[in-house]
């Protein structure tokens, strides 16, 4: 399985941000934590975390400790790969 790149863009935000990344296998009914409290603006999530053929949603929550915002991706299909 290939890695899934996730990138956050906060060029206009002045305060340092902390990110939490979650994934859902059931169209957003429940969420599983992938990365907790990181300052990194990119993440390579191993595709092998999810079964081949599954459709996942990714949610990124950003906070500066006072305010927070979140974004949810459209479905990402995990392809079956031997790499």
Secondary structure, 3 states (H helix, E strand, C coil): CCEEEEECCCCCCCCCCEEEEEEECCCCCCCEEEEEEECCCEEEEEHHHCCCCCEEEEEEEEECCCCEEEEECCCEECCCCCC
